[in-house]
Amino acid sequence: MPCEYSVRVRGELDETRVAGILAAANAEPATAGRLTLVEPAGGEGSNQWIRLGCTGLRPRDVKGIFERCGLEINRLLRTRIGPIAMDRALARGRSRPMSDVELDALREIGAGPDPR
Protein backbone atom coordinates (compact mmCIF):
# COMPACT_ATOMS: atom_id res chain seq x y z
CA MET A 1 0.00 0.00 0.00
CA PRO A 2 1.43 3.42 -0.83
CA CYS A 3 2.47 5.66 2.04
CA GLU A 4 4.19 8.98 2.65
CA TYR A 5 6.79 10.01 5.17
CA SER A 6 8.14 13.34 6.32
CA VAL A 7 11.87 12.86 6.81
CA ARG A 8 14.21 15.32 8.52
CA VAL A 9 17.83 14.84 7.55
CA ARG A 10 21.04 16.42 8.74
CA GLY A 11 23.05 17.75 5.85
CA GLU A 12 22.66 19.69 2.65
CA LEU A 13 20.05 18.49 0.20
CA ASP A 14 20.54 19.30 -3.47
CA GLU A 15 19.25 17.83 -6.73
CA THR A 16 22.12 15.35 -7.02
CA ARG A 17 21.40 13.96 -3.54
CA VAL A 18 17.68 13.65 -4.38
CA ALA A 19 18.57 11.77 -7.57
CA GLY A 20 20.98 9.60 -5.57
CA ILE A 21 18.27 8.69 -3.07
CA LEU A 22 15.91 7.64 -5.86
CA ALA A 23 18.62 5.66 -7.62
CA ALA A 24 19.75 3.91 -4.43
CA ALA A 25 16.22 2.88 -3.50
CA ASN A 26 15.01 1.74 -6.89
CA ALA A 27 18.22 -0.03 -7.96
CA GLU A 28 18.32 -2.38 -4.98
CA PRO A 29 16.61 -5.69 -5.78
CA ALA A 30 16.61 -6.89 -2.15
CA THR A 31 13.86 -4.49 -1.08
CA ALA A 32 10.33 -5.23 -2.20
CA GLY A 33 9.42 -1.55 -2.06
CA ARG A 34 10.31 1.46 -4.09
CA LEU A 35 10.32 5.23 -3.81
CA THR A 36 7.84 7.17 -5.88
CA LEU A 37 8.48 10.69 -4.61
CA VAL A 38 11.46 12.50 -3.11
CA GLU A 39 10.71 16.18 -2.71
CA PRO A 40 12.51 18.80 -0.60
CA ALA A 41 10.08 20.32 1.90
CA GLY A 42 12.08 23.11 3.53
CA GLY A 43 13.99 23.35 6.75
CA GLU A 44 16.53 25.58 8.45
CA GLY A 45 20.26 25.32 8.90
CA SER A 46 21.63 21.81 8.79
CA ASN A 47 18.19 20.17 9.17
CA GLN A 48 16.26 19.72 5.94
CA TRP A 49 12.81 18.13 5.52
CA ILE A 50 11.97 15.76 2.67
CA ARG A 51 8.54 14.58 1.59
CA LEU A 52 8.91 10.93 0.65
CA GLY A 53 6.36 8.76 -1.19
CA CYS A 54 6.89 5.02 -1.34
CA THR A 55 5.31 1.61 -1.63
CA GLY A 56 6.39 -1.36 0.43
CA LEU A 57 9.12 0.35 2.46
CA ARG A 58 9.26 0.24 6.24
CA PRO A 59 10.90 3.00 8.29
CA ARG A 60 14.09 0.96 8.74
CA ASP A 61 14.30 0.50 4.93
CA VAL A 62 13.99 4.26 4.46
CA LYS A 63 16.75 4.87 7.03
CA GLY A 64 19.04 2.41 5.27
CA ILE A 65 18.54 4.09 1.90
CA PHE A 66 19.38 7.50 3.31
CA GLU A 67 22.43 6.19 5.18
CA ARG A 68 23.80 4.69 1.94
CA CYS A 69 23.47 8.16 0.39
CA GLY A 70 25.43 9.78 3.24
CA LEU A 71 22.44 11.44 4.92
CA GLU A 72 21.57 11.02 8.60
CA ILE A 73 17.87 10.86 9.43
CA ASN A 74 17.05 12.53 12.72
CA ARG A 75 13.23 12.43 12.40
CA LEU A 76 10.93 10.11 10.45
CA LEU A 77 7.14 10.58 10.52
CA ARG A 78 4.59 8.54 8.58
CA THR A 79 2.09 11.07 7.24
CA ARG A 80 -0.15 8.93 5.02
CA ILE A 81 -1.03 5.27 4.58
CA GLY A 82 -2.99 4.54 1.42
CA PRO A 83 -5.88 7.02 1.26
CA ILE A 84 -5.66 7.91 4.97
CA ALA A 85 -3.72 11.05 5.89
CA MET A 86 -2.47 11.13 9.46
CA ASP A 87 -3.88 13.93 11.58
CA ARG A 88 -1.01 16.22 12.60
CA ALA A 89 -2.94 17.45 15.64
CA LEU A 90 -3.10 13.91 17.05
CA ALA A 91 -0.46 13.33 19.73
CA ARG A 92 1.87 10.34 19.64
CA GLY A 93 0.17 7.19 20.94
CA ARG A 94 -3.33 8.64 20.52
CA SER A 95 -6.02 7.54 18.12
CA ARG A 96 -9.28 8.74 16.67
CA PRO A 97 -12.23 7.01 15.02
CA MET A 98 -12.07 6.80 11.25
CA SER A 99 -14.72 8.60 9.25
CA ASP A 100 -17.12 6.76 6.96
CA VAL A 101 -15.33 8.24 3.95
CA GLU A 102 -11.97 6.87 5.18
CA LEU A 103 -13.48 3.44 5.87
CA ASP A 104 -15.04 3.33 2.40
CA ALA A 105 -11.70 4.28 0.82
CA LEU A 106 -9.96 1.46 2.70
CA ARG A 107 -12.63 -1.03 1.71
CA GLU A 108 -12.24 -0.02 -1.91
CA ILE A 109 -8.49 -0.72 -1.77
CA GLY A 110 -8.70 -3.77 0.45
CA ALA A 111 -11.00 -6.70 0.89
CA GLY A 112 -13.88 -5.61 -1.30
CA PRO A 113 -17.57 -5.03 -0.66
CA ASP A 114 -19.04 -3.28 2.34
CA PRO A 115 -20.16 -5.88 4.92
CA ARG A 116 -22.97 -3.59 6.20
DRENPA-3360 file (N, C-alpha, C; in nm, 2 decimals, always signed):
BEGIN
1 = MPCEYSVR = +0.08/-0.12/+0.00/+0.00/+0.00/+0.00/+0.09/+0.12/+0.00 ~ +0.06/+0.22/-0.08/+0.14/+0.34/-0.08/+0.14/+0.42/+0.05 ~ +0.25/+0.48/+0.08/+0.25/+0.57/+0.20/+0.34/+0.68/+0.18 ~ +0.33/+0.78/+0.27/+0.42/+0.90/+0.26/+0.48/+0.92/+0.40 ~ +0.61/+0.97/+0.40/+0.68/+1.00/+0.52/+0.73/+1.15/+0.51 ~ +0.74/+1.21/+0.62/+0.81/+1.33/+0.63/+0.95/+1.30/+0.70 ~ +1.06/+1.33/+0.63/+1.19/+1.29/+0.68/+1.27/+1.41/+0.70 ~ +1.33/+1.42/+0.82/+1.42/+1.53/+0.85/+1.56/+1.47/+0.85;
9 = VRGELDET = +1.65/+1.53/+0.77/+1.78/+1.48/+0.76/+1.88/+1.59/+0.80 ~ +2.00/+1.55/+0.84/+2.10/+1.64/+0.87/+2.19/+1.64/+0.75 ~ +2.22/+1.76/+0.70/+2.31/+1.78/+0.58/+2.24/+1.85/+0.47 ~ +2.32/+1.89/+0.38/+2.27/+1.97/+0.26/+2.19/+1.88/+0.17 ~ +2.08/+1.93/+0.11/+2.01/+1.85/+0.02/+2.00/+1.92/-0.11 ~ +2.06/+1.87/-0.22/+2.05/+1.93/-0.35/+2.00/+1.83/-0.45 ~ +1.99/+1.87/-0.57/+1.93/+1.78/-0.67/+2.00/+1.65/-0.70 ~ +2.13/+1.66/-0.68/+2.21/+1.53/-0.70/+2.19/+1.43/-0.59;
17 = RVAGILAA = +2.17/+1.49/-0.47/+2.14/+1.40/-0.35/+2.00/+1.34/-0.37 ~ +1.90/+1.42/-0.42/+1.77/+1.37/-0.44/+1.77/+1.26/-0.54 ~ +1.84/+1.28/-0.65/+1.86/+1.18/-0.76/+1.93/+1.05/-0.70 ~ +2.03/+1.07/-0.62/+2.10/+0.96/-0.56/+2.01/+0.88/-0.47 ~ +1.92/+0.94/-0.39/+1.83/+0.87/-0.31/+1.73/+0.78/-0.39 ~ +1.68/+0.84/-0.50/+1.59/+0.76/-0.59/+1.66/+0.65/-0.65 ~ +1.78/+0.67/-0.70/+1.86/+0.57/-0.76/+1.90/+0.45/-0.66 ~ +1.94/+0.49/-0.54/+1.97/+0.39/-0.44/+1.86/+0.30/-0.40;
25 = ANAEPATA = +1.74/+0.36/-0.39/+1.62/+0.29/-0.35/+1.57/+0.20/-0.46 ~ +1.56/+0.25/-0.58/+1.50/+0.17/-0.69/+1.60/+0.08/-0.76 ~ +1.73/+0.09/-0.73/+1.82/+0.00/-0.80/+1.85/-0.13/-0.71 ~ +1.80/-0.13/-0.59/+1.83/-0.24/-0.50/+1.72/-0.35/-0.51 ~ +1.76/-0.46/-0.56/+1.66/-0.57/-0.58/+1.62/-0.64/-0.45 ~ +1.69/-0.62/-0.34/+1.66/-0.69/-0.22/+1.53/-0.63/-0.15 ~ +1.50/-0.51/-0.17/+1.39/-0.45/-0.11/+1.27/-0.47/-0.20 ~ +1.15/-0.50/-0.14/+1.03/-0.52/-0.22/+0.97/-0.39/-0.25;
33 = GRLTLVEP = +1.01/-0.28/-0.18/+0.94/-0.15/-0.21/+1.02/-0.07/-0.30 ~ +0.96/+0.05/-0.33/+1.03/+0.15/-0.41/+0.98/+0.29/-0.37 ~ +1.07/+0.38/-0.40/+1.03/+0.52/-0.38/+0.96/+0.58/-0.50 ~ +0.86/+0.65/-0.48/+0.78/+0.72/-0.59/+0.80/+0.87/-0.59 ~ +0.84/+0.92/-0.47/+0.85/+1.07/-0.46/+0.96/+1.10/-0.36 ~ +1.05/+1.19/-0.40/+1.15/+1.25/-0.31/+1.14/+1.40/-0.34 ~ +1.09/+1.48/-0.25/+1.07/+1.62/-0.27/+1.12/+1.70/-0.15 ~ +1.21/+1.79/-0.17/+1.25/+1.88/-0.06/+1.13/+1.96/-0.01;
41 = AGGEGSNQ = +1.12/+1.97/+0.13/+1.01/+2.03/+0.19/+1.05/+2.14/+0.29 ~ +1.17/+2.20/+0.27/+1.21/+2.31/+0.35/+1.30/+2.27/+0.47 ~ +1.32/+2.36/+0.56/+1.40/+2.34/+0.67/+1.50/+2.45/+0.70 ~ +1.56/+2.45/+0.81/+1.65/+2.56/+0.85/+1.79/+2.50/+0.88 ~ +1.89/+2.57/+0.85/+2.03/+2.53/+0.89/+2.06/+2.40/+0.84 ~ +2.12/+2.31/+0.92/+2.16/+2.18/+0.88/+2.05/+2.08/+0.87 ~ +1.93/+2.11/+0.92/+1.82/+2.02/+0.92/+1.73/+2.05/+0.80 ~ +1.71/+1.95/+0.71/+1.63/+1.97/+0.59/+1.52/+1.87/+0.60;
49 = WIRLGCTG = +1.39/+1.91/+0.56/+1.28/+1.81/+0.55/+1.26/+1.76/+0.41 ~ +1.22/+1.64/+0.40/+1.20/+1.58/+0.27/+1.06/+1.51/+0.27 ~ +0.98/+1.53/+0.17/+0.85/+1.46/+0.16/+0.88/+1.33/+0.07 ~ +0.85/+1.22/+0.13/+0.89/+1.09/+0.07/+0.77/+1.01/+0.04 ~ +0.75/+0.97/-0.08/+0.64/+0.88/-0.12/+0.70/+0.74/-0.15 ~ +0.63/+0.63/-0.11/+0.69/+0.50/-0.13/+0.58/+0.40/-0.13 ~ +0.62/+0.28/-0.18/+0.53/+0.16/-0.16/+0.62/+0.05/-0.11 ~ +0.57/-0.02/-0.01/+0.64/-0.14/+0.04/+0.77/-0.11/+0.12;
57 = LRPRDVKG = +0.79/+0.01/+0.17/+0.91/+0.03/+0.25/+0.87/+0.06/+0.39 ~ +0.94/+0.00/+0.48/+0.93/+0.02/+0.62/+1.02/+0.14/+0.67 ~ +1.00/+0.19/+0.78/+1.09/+0.30/+0.83/+1.24/+0.26/+0.83 ~ +1.27/+0.14/+0.87/+1.41/+0.10/+0.87/+1.47/+0.09/+0.73 ~ +1.38/+0.05/+0.63/+1.43/+0.05/+0.49/+1.46/+0.19/+0.45 ~ +1.38/+0.29/+0.48/+1.40/+0.43/+0.45/+1.53/+0.48/+0.51 ~ +1.55/+0.44/+0.64/+1.67/+0.49/+0.70/+1.80/+0.43/+0.63 ~ +1.79/+0.30/+0.59/+1.90/+0.24/+0.53/+1.94/+0.31/+0.39;
65 = IFERCGLE = +1.83/+0.34/+0.32/+1.85/+0.41/+0.19/+1.92/+0.54/+0.21 ~ +1.88/+0.62/+0.31/+1.94/+0.75/+0.33/+2.08/+0.74/+0.38 ~ +2.11/+0.64/+0.47/+2.24/+0.62/+0.52/+2.34/+0.59/+0.40 ~ +2.30/+0.50/+0.31/+2.38/+0.47/+0.19/+2.41/+0.59/+0.11 ~ +2.33/+0.69/+0.12/+2.35/+0.82/+0.04/+2.42/+0.92/+0.12 ~ +2.47/+0.89/+0.24/+2.54/+0.98/+0.32/+2.46/+1.08/+0.40 ~ +2.33/+1.05/+0.42/+2.24/+1.14/+0.49/+2.20/+1.08/+0.62 ~ +2.20/+1.15/+0.73/+2.16/+1.10/+0.86/+2.01/+1.15/+0.89;
73 = INRLLRTR = +1.93/+1.05/+0.91/+1.79/+1.09/+0.94/+1.78/+1.11/+1.09 ~ +1.72/+1.23/+1.13/+1.71/+1.25/+1.27/+1.56/+1.26/+1.31 ~ +1.47/+1.25/+1.21/+1.32/+1.24/+1.24/+1.25/+1.18/+1.12 ~ +1.16/+1.08/+1.15/+1.09/+1.01/+1.04/+0.95/+1.00/+1.09 ~ +0.86/+1.06/+1.02/+0.71/+1.06/+1.05/+0.63/+1.00/+0.94 ~ +0.55/+0.90/+0.96/+0.46/+0.85/+0.86/+0.34/+0.95/+0.85 ~ +0.31/+1.01/+0.74/+0.21/+1.11/+0.72/+0.09/+1.06/+0.65 ~ +0.10/+0.95/+0.58/-0.01/+0.89/+0.50/+0.01/+0.74/+0.48;
81 = IGPIAMDR = -0.10/+0.67/+0.49/-0.10/+0.53/+0.46/-0.22/+0.51/+0.36 ~ -0.19/+0.47/+0.24/-0.30/+0.45/+0.14/-0.38/+0.58/+0.13 ~ -0.51/+0.58/+0.14/-0.59/+0.70/+0.13/-0.60/+0.78/+0.26 ~ -0.55/+0.73/+0.36/-0.57/+0.79/+0.50/-0.45/+0.88/+0.53 ~ -0.47/+1.01/+0.54/-0.37/+1.11/+0.59/-0.37/+1.11/+0.74 ~ -0.26/+1.11/+0.80/-0.25/+1.11/+0.95/-0.28/+1.25/+0.99 ~ -0.35/+1.26/+1.10/-0.39/+1.39/+1.16/-0.27/+1.45/+1.24 ~ -0.22/+1.56/+1.19/-0.10/+1.62/+1.26/-0.13/+1.67/+1.40;
89 = ALARGRSR = -0.26/+1.70/+1.43/-0.29/+1.75/+1.56/-0.30/+1.63/+1.66 ~ -0.30/+1.51/+1.62/-0.31/+1.39/+1.70/-0.17/+1.36/+1.77 ~ -0.17/+1.36/+1.90/-0.05/+1.33/+1.97/+0.00/+1.19/+1.96 ~ +0.13/+1.17/+1.98/+0.19/+1.03/+1.96/+0.12/+0.94/+2.06 ~ +0.08/+0.82/+2.01/+0.02/+0.72/+2.09/-0.13/+0.74/+2.11 ~ -0.19/+0.84/+2.05/-0.33/+0.86/+2.05/-0.40/+0.82/+1.92 ~ -0.53/+0.80/+1.93/-0.60/+0.75/+1.81/-0.73/+0.83/+1.80 ~ -0.80/+0.81/+1.69/-0.93/+0.87/+1.67/-1.01/+0.78/+1.58;
97 = PMSDVELD = -1.14/+0.79/+1.59/-1.22/+0.70/+1.50/-1.21/+0.75/+1.36 ~ -1.21/+0.65/+1.27/-1.21/+0.68/+1.12/-1.34/+0.72/+1.08 ~ -1.35/+0.82/+0.98/-1.47/+0.86/+0.93/-1.53/+0.76/+0.83 ~ -1.65/+0.77/+0.79/-1.71/+0.68/+0.70/-1.64/+0.69/+0.56 ~ -1.60/+0.80/+0.52/-1.53/+0.82/+0.40/-1.40/+0.75/+0.40 ~ -1.32/+0.76/+0.51/-1.20/+0.69/+0.52/-1.22/+0.54/+0.52 ~ -1.32/+0.49/+0.59/-1.35/+0.34/+0.59/-1.39/+0.29/+0.45 ~ -1.47/+0.37/+0.38/-1.50/+0.33/+0.24/-1.38/+0.33/+0.15;
105 = ALREIGAG = -1.29/+0.43/+0.16/-1.17/+0.43/+0.08/-1.08/+0.31/+0.11 ~ -1.07/+0.27/+0.24/-1.00/+0.15/+0.27/-1.06/+0.02/+0.22 ~ -1.19/+0.01/+0.22/-1.26/-0.10/+0.17/-1.24/-0.11/+0.02 ~ -1.24/+0.00/-0.05/-1.22/+0.00/-0.19/-1.09/-0.06/-0.23 ~ -0.99/-0.02/-0.15/-0.85/-0.07/-0.18/-0.83/-0.22/-0.13 ~ -0.89/-0.25/-0.02/-0.87/-0.38/+0.05/-0.96/-0.49/+0.00 ~ -1.03/-0.54/+0.10/-1.10/-0.67/+0.09/-1.22/-0.67/-0.01 ~ -1.28/-0.56/-0.03/-1.39/-0.56/-0.13/-1.51/-0.50/-0.08;
113 = PDPR = -1.63/-0.57/-0.09/-1.76/-0.50/-0.07/-1.78/-0.47/+0.08 ~ -1.87/-0.37/+0.10/-1.90/-0.33/+0.23/-1.99/-0.44/+0.30 ~ -1.94/-0.48/+0.42/-2.02/-0.59/+0.49/-2.15/-0.54/+0.56 ~ -2.18/-0.41/+0.55/-2.30/-0.36/+0.62/-2.42/-0.40/+0.55;
% end
